[in-house]
Amino acid sequence: MTAKRTATKRKQPAGGGILLRYRDKDTAFGVTRKTASRLAKTLGLSETQDIHVALANFARQTLARYEAYNGPLAPQQMDEIRRLQPPGRMKVKESLF
């Protein structure tokens, strides 16, 4: 009895895919296919995973990890800061200037 293999469907990319063009030589802003392959082999990843790891690390280094400033703190936020501050250790200031 032969089992019929069903074709596995690949997950569609979330958003449009991008084209990655490797550089002719390694620079601060790009790498060659050879370097990407060596890095993937060293890390035990595929080249695609290798690129995702690099982008994730770059995002952690570059993008803000906090919300953008949107004005002064609300009274509830100031009360929470005062509540969490160890007594006598520091003085909470309303303004830096």
PDB file of N, CA, C and O in Angstrom:
ATOM      1  N   MET A   1       0.832  -1.171   0.000  1.00  0.00           N
ATOM      2  CA  MET A   1       0.000   0.000   0.000  1.00  0.00           C
ATOM      3  C   MET A   1       0.879   1.237   0.000  1.00  0.00           C
ATOM      4  O   MET A   1       1.759   1.384   0.849  1.00  0.00           O
ATOM      5  N   THR A   2       0.647   2.096  -0.922  1.00  0.00           N
ATOM      6  CA  THR A   2       1.452   3.312  -0.977  1.00  0.00           C
ATOM      7  C   THR A   2       0.651   4.475  -0.409  1.00  0.00           C
ATOM      8  O   THR A   2      -0.520   4.675  -0.731  1.00  0.00           O
ATOM      9  N   ALA A   3       1.306   5.212   0.424  1.00  0.00           N
ATOM     10  CA  ALA A   3       0.653   6.380   1.026  1.00  0.00           C
ATOM     11  C   ALA A   3       0.874   7.585   0.126  1.00  0.00           C
ATOM     12  O   ALA A   3       1.970   7.815  -0.386  1.00  0.00           O
ATOM     13  N   LYS A   4      -0.175   8.328  -0.049  1.00  0.00           N
ATOM     14  CA  LYS A   4      -0.083   9.516  -0.879  1.00  0.00           C
ATOM     15  C   LYS A   4       0.416  10.669  -0.018  1.00  0.00           C
ATOM     16  O   LYS A   4      -0.162  10.970   1.027  1.00  0.00           O
ATOM     17  N   ARG A   5       1.456  11.288  -0.448  1.00  0.00           N
ATOM     18  CA  ARG A   5       2.015  12.406   0.299  1.00  0.00           C
ATOM     19  C   ARG A   5       1.247  13.677  -0.034  1.00  0.00           C
ATOM     20  O   ARG A   5       1.008  13.995  -1.199  1.00  0.00           O
ATOM     21  N   THR A   6       0.873  14.382   0.998  1.00  0.00           N
ATOM     22  CA  THR A   6       0.215  15.664   0.772  1.00  0.00           C
ATOM     23  C   THR A   6       1.280  16.744   0.770  1.00  0.00           C
ATOM     24  O   THR A   6       2.230  16.725   1.553  1.00  0.00           O
ATOM     25  N   ALA A   7       1.089  17.664  -0.116  1.00  0.00           N
ATOM     26  CA  ALA A   7       2.051  18.765  -0.194  1.00  0.00           C
ATOM     27  C   ALA A   7       1.895  19.640   1.042  1.00  0.00           C
ATOM     28  O   ALA A   7       0.786  20.031   1.407  1.00  0.00           O
ATOM     29  N   THR A   8       3.015  19.939   1.675  1.00  0.00           N
ATOM     30  CA  THR A   8       2.958  20.825   2.831  1.00  0.00           C
ATOM     31  C   THR A   8       2.921  22.257   2.331  1.00  0.00           C
ATOM     32  O   THR A   8       3.659  22.641   1.424  1.00  0.00           O
ATOM     33  N   LYS A   9       2.057  23.024   2.936  1.00  0.00           N
ATOM     34  CA  LYS A   9       1.936  24.423   2.536  1.00  0.00           C
ATOM     35  C   LYS A   9       2.879  25.255   3.375  1.00  0.00           C
ATOM     36  O   LYS A   9       2.930  25.108   4.596  1.00  0.00           O
ATOM     37  N   ARG A  10       3.617  26.117   2.730  1.00  0.00           N
ATOM     38  CA  ARG A  10       4.490  27.025   3.447  1.00  0.00           C
ATOM     39  C   ARG A  10       3.677  28.186   3.971  1.00  0.00           C
ATOM     40  O   ARG A  10       2.720  28.634   3.340  1.00  0.00           O
ATOM     41  N   LYS A  11       4.067  28.657   5.119  1.00  0.00           N
ATOM     42  CA  LYS A  11       3.405  29.803   5.689  1.00  0.00           C
ATOM     43  C   LYS A  11       3.703  31.031   4.836  1.00  0.00           C
ATOM     44  O   LYS A  11       4.848  31.258   4.447  1.00  0.00           O
ATOM     45  N   GLN A  12       2.697  31.804   4.554  1.00  0.00           N
ATOM     46  CA  GLN A  12       2.892  33.025   3.777  1.00  0.00           C
ATOM     47  C   GLN A  12       3.587  34.059   4.642  1.00  0.00           C
ATOM     48  O   GLN A  12       3.297  34.161   5.834  1.00  0.00           O
ATOM     49  N   PRO A  13       4.504  34.831   4.062  1.00  0.00           N
ATOM     50  CA  PRO A  13       5.192  35.843   4.858  1.00  0.00           C
ATOM     51  C   PRO A  13       4.211  36.872   5.409  1.00  0.00           C
ATOM     52  O   PRO A  13       3.255  37.268   4.741  1.00  0.00           O
ATOM     53  N   ALA A  14       4.470  37.290   6.637  1.00  0.00           N
ATOM     54  CA  ALA A  14       3.649  38.336   7.252  1.00  0.00           C
ATOM     55  C   ALA A  14       4.070  39.662   6.639  1.00  0.00           C
ATOM     56  O   ALA A  14       5.103  40.208   7.025  1.00  0.00           O
ATOM     57  N   GLY A  15       3.334  40.174   5.733  1.00  0.00           N
ATOM     58  CA  GLY A  15       3.750  41.357   5.002  1.00  0.00           C
ATOM     59  C   GLY A  15       4.554  40.903   3.801  1.00  0.00           C
ATOM     60  O   GLY A  15       4.794  39.709   3.620  1.00  0.00           O
ATOM     61  N   GLY A  16       4.959  41.828   3.004  1.00  0.00           N
ATOM     62  CA  GLY A  16       5.715  41.464   1.813  1.00  0.00           C
ATOM     63  C   GLY A  16       7.111  41.000   2.146  1.00  0.00           C
ATOM     64  O   GLY A  16       7.714  41.469   3.112  1.00  0.00           O
ATOM     65  N   GLY A  17       7.622  40.094   1.363  1.00  0.00           N
ATOM     66  CA  GLY A  17       8.994  39.646   1.542  1.00  0.00           C
ATOM     67  C   GLY A  17       9.952  40.701   1.003  1.00  0.00           C
ATOM     68  O   GLY A  17       9.543  41.596   0.263  1.00  0.00           O
ATOM     69  N   ILE A  18      11.204  40.598   1.366  1.00  0.00           N
ATOM     70  CA  ILE A  18      12.197  41.543   0.859  1.00  0.00           C
ATOM     71  C   ILE A  18      13.291  40.769   0.130  1.00  0.00           C
ATOM     72  O   ILE A  18      13.506  39.582   0.373  1.00  0.00           O
ATOM     73  N   LEU A  19      13.950  41.450  -0.736  1.00  0.00           N
ATOM     74  CA  LEU A  19      15.069  40.867  -1.462  1.00  0.00           C
ATOM     75  C   LEU A  19      16.352  41.295  -0.762  1.00  0.00           C
ATOM     76  O   LEU A  19      16.571  42.482  -0.519  1.00  0.00           O
ATOM     77  N   LEU A  20      17.183  40.336  -0.446  1.00  0.00           N
ATOM     78  CA  LEU A  20      18.461  40.648   0.191  1.00  0.00           C
ATOM     79  C   LEU A  20      19.561  40.434  -0.831  1.00  0.00           C
ATOM     80  O   LEU A  20      19.721  39.338  -1.368  1.00  0.00           O
ATOM     81  N   ARG A  21      20.301  41.464  -1.088  1.00  0.00           N
ATOM     82  CA  ARG A  21      21.439  41.346  -1.993  1.00  0.00           C
ATOM     83  C   ARG A  21      22.722  41.397  -1.173  1.00  0.00           C
ATOM     84  O   ARG A  21      23.005  42.373  -0.478  1.00  0.00           O
ATOM     85  N   TYR A  22      23.477  40.329  -1.275  1.00  0.00           N
ATOM     86  CA  TYR A  22      24.746  40.287  -0.557  1.00  0.00           C
ATOM     87  C   TYR A  22      25.734  41.245  -1.213  1.00  0.00           C
ATOM     88  O   TYR A  22      25.617  41.554  -2.399  1.00  0.00           O
ATOM     89  N   ARG A  23      26.691  41.703  -0.447  1.00  0.00           N
ATOM     90  CA  ARG A  23      27.710  42.627  -0.941  1.00  0.00           C
ATOM     91  C   ARG A  23      28.829  41.856  -1.625  1.00  0.00           C
ATOM     92  O   ARG A  23      28.992  40.655  -1.413  1.00  0.00           O
ATOM     93  N   ASP A  24      29.596  42.562  -2.448  1.00  0.00           N
ATOM     94  CA  ASP A  24      30.756  41.955  -3.101  1.00  0.00           C
ATOM     95  C   ASP A  24      31.904  41.753  -2.120  1.00  0.00           C
ATOM     96  O   ASP A  24      32.724  40.848  -2.276  1.00  0.00           O
ATOM     97  N   LYS A  25      31.945  42.623  -1.095  1.00  0.00           N
ATOM     98  CA  LYS A  25      32.962  42.468  -0.042  1.00  0.00           C
ATOM     99  C   LYS A  25      32.337  42.889   1.278  1.00  0.00           C
ATOM    100  O   LYS A  25      31.375  43.656   1.305  1.00  0.00           O
ATOM    101  N   ASP A  26      32.894  42.380   2.373  1.00  0.00           N
ATOM    102  CA  ASP A  26      32.387  42.700   3.702  1.00  0.00           C
ATOM    103  C   ASP A  26      32.691  44.150   4.051  1.00  0.00           C
ATOM    104  O   ASP A  26      33.810  44.626   3.861  1.00  0.00           O
ATOM    105  N   THR A  27      31.681  44.844   4.561  1.00  0.00           N
ATOM    106  CA  THR A  27      31.847  46.228   5.010  1.00  0.00           C
ATOM    107  C   THR A  27      31.077  46.391   6.315  1.00  0.00           C
ATOM    108  O   THR A  27      30.481  45.437   6.817  1.00  0.00           O
ATOM    109  N   ALA A  28      31.094  47.598   6.857  1.00  0.00           N
ATOM    110  CA  ALA A  28      30.332  47.884   8.071  1.00  0.00           C
ATOM    111  C   ALA A  28      28.828  47.838   7.810  1.00  0.00           C
ATOM    112  O   ALA A  28      28.037  47.721   8.747  1.00  0.00           O
ATOM    113  N   PHE A  29      28.434  47.931   6.548  1.00  0.00           N
ATOM    114  CA  PHE A  29      27.011  47.992   6.209  1.00  0.00           C
ATOM    115  C   PHE A  29      26.519  46.795   5.408  1.00  0.00           C
ATOM    116  O   PHE A  29      25.404  46.832   4.888  1.00  0.00           O
ATOM    117  N   GLY A  30      27.299  45.756   5.292  1.00  0.00           N
ATOM    118  CA  GLY A  30      26.860  44.574   4.564  1.00  0.00           C
ATOM    119  C   GLY A  30      27.915  43.492   4.572  1.00  0.00           C
ATOM    120  O   GLY A  30      29.088  43.739   4.853  1.00  0.00           O
ATOM    121  N   VAL A  31      27.470  42.277   4.254  1.00  0.00           N
ATOM    122  CA  VAL A  31      28.389  41.135   4.233  1.00  0.00           C
ATOM    123  C   VAL A  31      28.222  40.351   2.942  1.00  0.00           C
ATOM    124  O   VAL A  31      27.216  40.477   2.243  1.00  0.00           O
ATOM    125  N   THR A  32      29.214  39.553   2.644  1.00  0.00           N
ATOM    126  CA  THR A  32      29.162  38.682   1.476  1.00  0.00           C
ATOM    127  C   THR A  32      28.366  37.424   1.807  1.00  0.00           C
ATOM    128  O   THR A  32      28.121  37.129   2.977  1.00  0.00           O
ATOM    129  N   ARG A  33      27.974  36.706   0.806  1.00  0.00           N
ATOM    130  CA  ARG A  33      27.257  35.446   1.010  1.00  0.00           C
ATOM    131  C   ARG A  33      28.149  34.465   1.757  1.00  0.00           C
ATOM    132  O   ARG A  33      27.668  33.697   2.589  1.00  0.00           O
ATOM    133  N   LYS A  34      29.429  34.487   1.470  1.00  0.00           N
ATOM    134  CA  LYS A  34      30.375  33.593   2.131  1.00  0.00           C
ATOM    135  C   LYS A  34      30.390  33.853   3.642  1.00  0.00           C
ATOM    136  O   LYS A  34      30.379  32.910   4.434  1.00  0.00           O
ATOM    137  N   THR A  35      30.416  35.118   4.038  1.00  0.00           N
ATOM    138  CA  THR A  35      30.420  35.461   5.461  1.00  0.00           C
ATOM    139  C   THR A  35      29.121  35.042   6.123  1.00  0.00           C
ATOM    140  O   THR A  35      29.135  34.500   7.228  1.00  0.00           O
ATOM    141  N   ALA A  36      27.994  35.288   5.460  1.00  0.00           N
ATOM    142  CA  ALA A  36      26.693  34.890   6.007  1.00  0.00           C
ATOM    143  C   ALA A  36      26.627  33.370   6.180  1.00  0.00           C
ATOM    144  O   ALA A  36      26.108  32.877   7.182  1.00  0.00           O
ATOM    145  N   SER A  37      27.145  32.645   5.220  1.00  0.00           N
ATOM    146  CA  SER A  37      27.147  31.178   5.302  1.00  0.00           C
ATOM    147  C   SER A  37      28.037  30.691   6.441  1.00  0.00           C
ATOM    148  O   SER A  37      27.664  29.781   7.181  1.00  0.00           O
ATOM    149  N   ARG A  38      29.212  31.299   6.579  1.00  0.00           N
ATOM    150  CA  ARG A  38      30.119  30.913   7.670  1.00  0.00           C
ATOM    151  C   ARG A  38      29.502  31.190   9.028  1.00  0.00           C
ATOM    152  O   ARG A  38      29.605  30.378   9.946  1.00  0.00           O
ATOM    153  N   LEU A  39      28.854  32.354   9.149  1.00  0.00           N
ATOM    154  CA  LEU A  39      28.210  32.716  10.404  1.00  0.00           C
ATOM    155  C   LEU A  39      27.073  31.755  10.733  1.00  0.00           C
ATOM    156  O   LEU A  39      26.938  31.315  11.875  1.00  0.00           O
ATOM    157  N   ALA A  40      26.264  31.432   9.743  1.00  0.00           N
ATOM    158  CA  ALA A  40      25.156  30.500   9.945  1.00  0.00           C
ATOM    159  C   ALA A  40      25.680  29.132  10.375  1.00  0.00           C
ATOM    160  O   ALA A  40      25.128  28.504  11.279  1.00  0.00           O
ATOM    161  N   LYS A  41      26.736  28.680   9.729  1.00  0.00           N
ATOM    162  CA  LYS A  41      27.316  27.375  10.065  1.00  0.00           C
ATOM    163  C   LYS A  41      27.881  27.396  11.489  1.00  0.00           C
ATOM    164  O   LYS A  41      27.706  26.437  12.240  1.00  0.00           O
ATOM    165  N   THR A  42      28.553  28.482  11.858  1.00  0.00           N
ATOM    166  CA  THR A  42      29.131  28.609  13.194  1.00  0.00           C
ATOM    167  C   THR A  42      28.041  28.591  14.267  1.00  0.00           C
ATOM    168  O   THR A  42      28.211  27.976  15.320  1.00  0.00           O
ATOM    169  N   LEU A  43      26.924  29.267  13.997  1.00  0.00           N
ATOM    170  CA  LEU A  43      25.830  29.347  14.966  1.00  0.00           C
ATOM    171  C   LEU A  43      24.880  28.156  14.895  1.00  0.00           C
ATOM    172  O   LEU A  43      24.028  27.985  15.767  1.00  0.00           O
ATOM    173  N   GLY A  44      25.026  27.342  13.866  1.00  0.00           N
ATOM    174  CA  GLY A  44      24.131  26.206  13.704  1.00  0.00           C
ATOM    175  C   GLY A  44      22.743  26.627  13.238  1.00  0.00           C
ATOM    176  O   GLY A  44      21.746  25.999  13.596  1.00  0.00           O
ATOM    177  N   LEU A  45      22.678  27.676  12.451  1.00  0.00           N
ATOM    178  CA  LEU A  45      21.415  28.212  11.958  1.00  0.00           C
ATOM    179  C   LEU A  45      21.379  28.164  10.439  1.00  0.00           C
ATOM    180  O   LEU A  45      22.393  27.917   9.785  1.00  0.00           O
ATOM    181  N   SER A  46      20.202  28.403   9.893  1.00  0.00           N
ATOM    182  CA  SER A  46      20.115  28.586   8.446  1.00  0.00           C
ATOM    183  C   SER A  46      20.500  30.035   8.153  1.00  0.00           C
ATOM    184  O   SER A  46      20.569  30.858   9.066  1.00  0.00           O
ATOM    185  N   GLU A  47      20.746  30.340   6.901  1.00  0.00           N
ATOM    186  CA  GLU A  47      21.089  31.720   6.553  1.00  0.00           C
ATOM    187  C   GLU A  47      19.933  32.661   6.856  1.00  0.00           C
ATOM    188  O   GLU A  47      20.158  33.804   7.252  1.00  0.00           O
ATOM    189  N   THR A  48      18.707  32.203   6.678  1.00  0.00           N
ATOM    190  CA  THR A  48      17.549  33.040   6.988  1.00  0.00           C
ATOM    191  C   THR A  48      17.479  33.334   8.481  1.00  0.00           C
ATOM    192  O   THR A  48      17.249  34.476   8.880  1.00  0.00           O
ATOM    193  N   GLN A  49      17.676  32.314   9.306  1.00  0.00           N
ATOM    194  CA  GLN A  49      17.678  32.515  10.751  1.00  0.00           C
ATOM    195  C   GLN A  49      18.820  33.440  11.156  1.00  0.00           C
ATOM    196  O   GLN A  49      18.667  34.279  12.045  1.00  0.00           O
ATOM    197  N   ASP A  50      19.951  33.283  10.504  1.00  0.00           N
ATOM    198  CA  ASP A  50      21.119  34.109  10.741  1.00  0.00           C
ATOM    199  C   ASP A  50      20.775  35.594  10.537  1.00  0.00           C
ATOM    200  O   ASP A  50      21.148  36.439  11.351  1.00  0.00           O
ATOM    201  N   ILE A  51      20.076  35.894   9.469  1.00  0.00           N
ATOM    202  CA  ILE A  51      19.682  37.272   9.157  1.00  0.00           C
ATOM    203  C   ILE A  51      18.692  37.778  10.200  1.00  0.00           C
ATOM    204  O   ILE A  51      18.789  38.924  10.639  1.00  0.00           O
ATOM    205  N   HIS A  52      17.735  36.931  10.603  1.00  0.00           N
ATOM    206  CA  HIS A  52      16.772  37.341  11.621  1.00  0.00           C
ATOM    207  C   HIS A  52      17.455  37.640  12.956  1.00  0.00           C
ATOM    208  O   HIS A  52      17.095  38.605  13.630  1.00  0.00           O
ATOM    209  N   VAL A  53      18.422  36.835  13.337  1.00  0.00           N
ATOM    210  CA  VAL A  53      19.160  37.071  14.580  1.00  0.00           C
ATOM    211  C   VAL A  53      19.901  38.403  14.499  1.00  0.00           C
ATOM    212  O   VAL A  53      19.886  39.182  15.452  1.00  0.00           O
ATOM    213  N   ALA A  54      20.544  38.663  13.373  1.00  0.00           N
ATOM    214  CA  ALA A  54      21.278  39.922  13.206  1.00  0.00           C
ATOM    215  C   ALA A  54      20.332  41.114  13.294  1.00  0.00           C
ATOM    216  O   ALA A  54      20.647  42.109  13.948  1.00  0.00           O
ATOM    217  N   LEU A  55      19.183  41.022  12.643  1.00  0.00           N
ATOM    218  CA  LEU A  55      18.218  42.124  12.684  1.00  0.00           C
ATOM    219  C   LEU A  55      17.638  42.308  14.081  1.00  0.00           C
ATOM    220  O   LEU A  55      17.434  43.441  14.519  1.00  0.00           O
ATOM    221  N   ALA A  56      17.370  41.212  14.785  1.00  0.00           N
ATOM    222  CA  ALA A  56      16.837  41.307  16.143  1.00  0.00           C
ATOM    223  C   ALA A  56      17.853  41.975  17.076  1.00  0.00           C
ATOM    224  O   ALA A  56      17.482  42.816  17.896  1.00  0.00           O
ATOM    225  N   ASN A  57      19.129  41.604  16.953  1.00  0.00           N
ATOM    226  CA  ASN A  57      20.167  42.233  17.773  1.00  0.00           C
ATOM    227  C   ASN A  57      20.307  43.709  17.438  1.00  0.00           C
ATOM    228  O   ASN A  57      20.463  44.537  18.336  1.00  0.00           O
ATOM    229  N   PHE A  58      20.253  44.044  16.168  1.00  0.00           N
ATOM    230  CA  PHE A  58      20.357  45.441  15.734  1.00  0.00           C
ATOM    231  C   PHE A  58      19.176  46.250  16.264  1.00  0.00           C
ATOM    232  O   PHE A  58      19.346  47.394  16.686  1.00  0.00           O
ATOM    233  N   ALA A  59      17.988  45.664  16.245  1.00  0.00           N
ATOM    234  CA  ALA A  59      16.803  46.354  16.759  1.00  0.00           C
ATOM    235  C   ALA A  59      16.938  46.615  18.259  1.00  0.00           C
ATOM    236  O   ALA A  59      16.611  47.704  18.731  1.00  0.00           O
ATOM    237  N   ARG A  60      17.420  45.618  19.013  1.00  0.00           N
ATOM    238  CA  ARG A  60      17.611  45.803  20.457  1.00  0.00           C
ATOM    239  C   ARG A  60      18.614  46.907  20.746  1.00  0.00           C
ATOM    240  O   ARG A  60      18.437  47.670  21.696  1.00  0.00           O
ATOM    241  N   GLN A  61      19.661  47.003  19.942  1.00  0.00           N
ATOM    242  CA  GLN A  61      20.688  48.026  20.148  1.00  0.00           C
ATOM    243  C   GLN A  61      20.213  49.418  19.752  1.00  0.00           C
ATOM    244  O   GLN A  61      20.631  50.407  20.354  1.00  0.00           O
ATOM    245  N   THR A  62      19.358  49.506  18.760  1.00  0.00           N
ATOM    246  CA  THR A  62      19.052  50.779  18.131  1.00  0.00           C
ATOM    247  C   THR A  62      17.731  51.400  18.560  1.00  0.00           C
ATOM    248  O   THR A  62      17.664  52.608  18.788  1.00  0.00           O
ATOM    249  N   LEU A  63      16.690  50.605  18.672  1.00  0.00           N
ATOM    250  CA  LEU A  63      15.362  51.141  18.928  1.00  0.00           C
ATOM    251  C   LEU A  63      15.142  51.393  20.412  1.00  0.00           C
ATOM    252  O   LEU A  63      15.670  50.676  21.262  1.00  0.00           O
ATOM    253  N   ALA A  64      14.353  52.425  20.711  1.00  0.00           N
ATOM    254  CA  ALA A  64      14.042  52.769  22.096  1.00  0.00           C
ATOM    255  C   ALA A  64      13.242  51.642  22.741  1.00  0.00           C
ATOM    256  O   ALA A  64      12.419  50.999  22.091  1.00  0.00           O
ATOM    257  N   ARG A  65      13.492  51.417  24.010  1.00  0.00           N
ATOM    258  CA  ARG A  65      12.787  50.362  24.740  1.00  0.00           C
ATOM    259  C   ARG A  65      11.741  50.948  25.685  1.00  0.00           C
ATOM    260  O   ARG A  65      11.281  50.279  26.610  1.00  0.00           O
ATOM    261  N   TYR A  66      11.387  52.154  25.449  1.00  0.00           N
ATOM    262  CA  TYR A  66      10.428  52.830  26.306  1.00  0.00           C
ATOM    263  C   TYR A  66       9.504  53.662  25.438  1.00  0.00           C
ATOM    264  O   TYR A  66       9.795  53.939  24.274  1.00  0.00           O
ATOM    265  N   GLU A  67       8.392  54.052  26.022  1.00  0.00           N
ATOM    266  CA  GLU A  67       7.432  54.857  25.287  1.00  0.00           C
ATOM    267  C   GLU A  67       7.994  56.256  25.067  1.00  0.00           C
ATOM    268  O   GLU A  67       8.791  56.754  25.862  1.00  0.00           O
ATOM    269  N   ALA A  68       7.573  56.864  23.997  1.00  0.00           N
ATOM    270  CA  ALA A  68       7.997  58.237  23.706  1.00  0.00           C
ATOM    271  C   ALA A  68       7.425  59.169  24.770  1.00  0.00           C
ATOM    272  O   ALA A  68       6.351  58.920  25.317  1.00  0.00           O
ATOM    273  N   TYR A  69       8.149  60.235  25.051  1.00  0.00           N
ATOM    274  CA  TYR A  69       7.703  61.217  26.034  1.00  0.00           C
ATOM    275  C   TYR A  69       6.405  61.846  25.566  1.00  0.00           C
ATOM    276  O   TYR A  69       6.317  62.349  24.446  1.00  0.00           O
ATOM    277  N   ASN A  70       5.417  61.816  26.411  1.00  0.00           N
ATOM    278  CA  ASN A  70       4.129  62.393  26.037  1.00  0.00           C
ATOM    279  C   ASN A  70       3.615  63.344  27.105  1.00  0.00           C
ATOM    280  O   ASN A  70       2.415  63.383  27.380  1.00  0.00           O
ATOM    281  N   GLY A  71       4.506  64.101  27.700  1.00  0.00           N
ATOM    282  CA  GLY A  71       4.107  65.098  28.687  1.00  0.00           C
ATOM    283  C   GLY A  71       4.437  64.671  30.101  1.00  0.00           C
ATOM    284  O   GLY A  71       5.039  63.619  30.321  1.00  0.00           O
ATOM    285  N   PRO A  72       4.040  65.495  31.058  1.00  0.00           N
ATOM    286  CA  PRO A  72       4.348  65.207  32.462  1.00  0.00           C
ATOM    287  C   PRO A  72       3.615  63.966  32.961  1.00  0.00           C
ATOM    288  O   PRO A  72       2.611  63.539  32.392  1.00  0.00           O
ATOM    289  N   LEU A  73       4.149  63.404  34.039  1.00  0.00           N
ATOM    290  CA  LEU A  73       3.537  62.217  34.630  1.00  0.00           C
ATOM    291  C   LEU A  73       2.206  62.582  35.293  1.00  0.00           C
ATOM    292  O   LEU A  73       2.023  63.684  35.809  1.00  0.00           O
ATOM    293  N   ALA A  74       1.308  61.636  35.259  1.00  0.00           N
ATOM    294  CA  ALA A  74       0.017  61.819  35.918  1.00  0.00           C
ATOM    295  C   ALA A  74       0.224  61.726  37.425  1.00  0.00           C
ATOM    296  O   ALA A  74       1.191  61.110  37.872  1.00  0.00           O
ATOM    297  N   PRO A  75      -0.664  62.324  38.215  1.00  0.00           N
ATOM    298  CA  PRO A  75      -0.528  62.251  39.685  1.00  0.00           C
ATOM    299  C   PRO A  75      -0.454  60.811  40.200  1.00  0.00           C
ATOM    300  O   PRO A  75       0.257  60.537  41.167  1.00  0.00           O
ATOM    301  N   GLN A  76      -1.193  59.882  39.555  1.00  0.00           N
ATOM    302  CA  GLN A  76      -1.144  58.479  39.986  1.00  0.00           C
ATOM    303  C   GLN A  76       0.247  57.883  39.751  1.00  0.00           C
ATOM    304  O   GLN A  76       0.721  57.077  40.551  1.00  0.00           O
ATOM    305  N   GLN A  77       0.893  58.277  38.665  1.00  0.00           N
ATOM    306  CA  GLN A  77       2.242  57.783  38.377  1.00  0.00           C
ATOM    307  C   GLN A  77       3.229  58.326  39.402  1.00  0.00           C
ATOM    308  O   GLN A  77       4.094  57.588  39.874  1.00  0.00           O
ATOM    309  N   MET A  78       3.115  59.609  39.755  1.00  0.00           N
ATOM    310  CA  MET A  78       4.012  60.192  40.763  1.00  0.00           C
ATOM    311  C   MET A  78       3.796  59.516  42.123  1.00  0.00           C
ATOM    312  O   MET A  78       4.760  59.249  42.841  1.00  0.00           O
ATOM    313  N   ASP A  79       2.537  59.241  42.478  1.00  0.00           N
ATOM    314  CA  ASP A  79       2.255  58.554  43.750  1.00  0.00           C
ATOM    315  C   ASP A  79       2.897  57.171  43.767  1.00  0.00           C
ATOM    316  O   ASP A  79       3.436  56.747  44.789  1.00  0.00           O
ATOM    317  N   GLU A  80       2.838  56.470  42.639  1.00  0.00           N
ATOM    318  CA  GLU A  80       3.436  55.137  42.550  1.00  0.00           C
ATOM    319  C   GLU A  80       4.963  55.223  42.685  1.00  0.00           C
ATOM    320  O   GLU A  80       5.567  54.380  43.347  1.00  0.00           O
ATOM    321  N   ILE A  81       5.580  56.210  42.078  1.00  0.00           N
ATOM    322  CA  ILE A  81       7.043  56.397  42.195  1.00  0.00           C
ATOM    323  C   ILE A  81       7.415  56.665  43.641  1.00  0.00           C
ATOM    324  O   ILE A  81       8.365  56.077  44.159  1.00  0.00           O
ATOM    325  N   ARG A  82       6.682  57.539  44.291  1.00  0.00           N
ATOM    326  CA  ARG A  82       6.958  57.852  45.702  1.00  0.00           C
ATOM    327  C   ARG A  82       6.783  56.600  46.585  1.00  0.00           C
ATOM    328  O   ARG A  82       7.561  56.365  47.509  1.00  0.00           O
ATOM    329  N   ARG A  83       5.751  55.809  46.279  1.00  0.00           N
ATOM    330  CA  ARG A  83       5.477  54.608  47.069  1.00  0.00           C
ATOM    331  C   ARG A  83       6.607  53.587  46.930  1.00  0.00           C
ATOM    332  O   ARG A  83       6.958  52.912  47.898  1.00  0.00           O
ATOM    333  N   LEU A  84       7.167  53.476  45.744  1.00  0.00           N
ATOM    334  CA  LEU A  84       8.214  52.482  45.492  1.00  0.00           C
ATOM    335  C   LEU A  84       9.602  52.946  45.938  1.00  0.00           C
ATOM    336  O   LEU A  84      10.510  52.125  46.077  1.00  0.00           O
ATOM    337  N   GLN A  85       9.774  54.230  46.159  1.00  0.00           N
ATOM    338  CA  GLN A  85      11.075  54.787  46.539  1.00  0.00           C
ATOM    339  C   GLN A  85      11.390  54.439  47.994  1.00  0.00           C
ATOM    340  O   GLN A  85      10.563  54.685  48.872  1.00  0.00           O
ATOM    341  N   PRO A  86      12.582  53.864  48.270  1.00  0.00           N
ATOM    342  CA  PRO A  86      12.950  53.568  49.663  1.00  0.00           C
ATOM    343  C   PRO A  86      12.997  54.865  50.485  1.00  0.00           C
ATOM    344  O   PRO A  86      13.539  55.865  50.015  1.00  0.00           O
ATOM    345  N   PRO A  87      12.446  54.865  51.688  1.00  0.00           N
ATOM    346  CA  PRO A  87      12.392  56.091  52.491  1.00  0.00           C
ATOM    347  C   PRO A  87      13.786  56.592  52.860  1.00  0.00           C
ATOM    348  O   PRO A  87      14.652  55.820  53.272  1.00  0.00           O
ATOM    349  N   GLY A  88      13.983  57.895  52.703  1.00  0.00           N
ATOM    350  CA  GLY A  88      15.229  58.542  53.097  1.00  0.00           C
ATOM    351  C   GLY A  88      16.397  58.316  52.169  1.00  0.00           C
ATOM    352  O   GLY A  88      17.454  58.909  52.379  1.00  0.00           O
ATOM    353  N   ARG A  89      16.260  57.501  51.171  1.00  0.00           N
ATOM    354  CA  ARG A  89      17.387  57.208  50.289  1.00  0.00           C
ATOM    355  C   ARG A  89      17.580  58.288  49.236  1.00  0.00           C
ATOM    356  O   ARG A  89      18.702  58.736  48.998  1.00  0.00           O
ATOM    357  N   MET A  90      16.489  58.705  48.608  1.00  0.00           N
ATOM    358  CA  MET A  90      16.554  59.734  47.579  1.00  0.00           C
ATOM    359  C   MET A  90      15.323  60.607  47.688  1.00  0.00           C
ATOM    360  O   MET A  90      14.301  60.218  48.253  1.00  0.00           O
ATOM    361  N   LYS A  91      15.448  61.779  47.142  1.00  0.00           N
ATOM    362  CA  LYS A  91      14.306  62.689  47.143  1.00  0.00           C
ATOM    363  C   LYS A  91      13.742  62.739  45.741  1.00  0.00           C
ATOM    364  O   LYS A  91      14.477  62.980  44.784  1.00  0.00           O
ATOM    365  N   VAL A  92      12.449  62.516  45.606  1.00  0.00           N
ATOM    366  CA  VAL A  92      11.792  62.570  44.313  1.00  0.00           C
ATOM    367  C   VAL A  92      11.578  64.015  43.935  1.00  0.00           C
ATOM    368  O   VAL A  92      11.003  64.787  44.702  1.00  0.00           O
ATOM    369  N   LYS A  93      12.042  64.387  42.749  1.00  0.00           N
ATOM    370  CA  LYS A  93      11.871  65.764  42.284  1.00  0.00           C
ATOM    371  C   LYS A  93      10.784  65.810  41.226  1.00  0.00           C
ATOM    372  O   LYS A  93      10.626  64.879  40.436  1.00  0.00           O
ATOM    373  N   GLU A  94      10.055  66.877  41.222  1.00  0.00           N
ATOM    374  CA  GLU A  94       8.997  67.057  40.236  1.00  0.00           C
ATOM    375  C   GLU A  94       9.567  67.470  38.896  1.00  0.00           C
ATOM    376  O   GLU A  94       8.960  67.193  37.862  1.00  0.00           O
ATOM    377  N   SER A  95      10.720  68.127  38.887  1.00  0.00           N
ATOM    378  CA  SER A  95      11.301  68.638  37.654  1.00  0.00           C
ATOM    379  C   SER A  95      12.810  68.455  37.695  1.00  0.00           C
ATOM    380  O   SER A  95      13.413  68.465  38.769  1.00  0.00           O
ATOM    381  N   LEU A  96      13.406  68.291  36.552  1.00  0.00           N
ATOM    382  CA  LEU A  96      14.864  68.180  36.496  1.00  0.00           C
ATOM    383  C   LEU A  96      15.551  69.527  36.449  1.00  0.00           C
ATOM    384  O   LEU A  96      16.761  69.608  36.658  1.00  0.00           O
ATOM    385  N   PHE A  97      14.812  70.577  36.182  1.00  0.00           N
ATOM    386  CA  PHE A  97      15.430  71.896  35.994  1.00  0.00           C
ATOM    387  C   PHE A  97      14.939  72.888  37.003  1.00  0.00           C
ATOM    388  O   PHE A  97      15.359  74.045  36.986  1.00  0.00           O
TER     389      PHE A  97
END
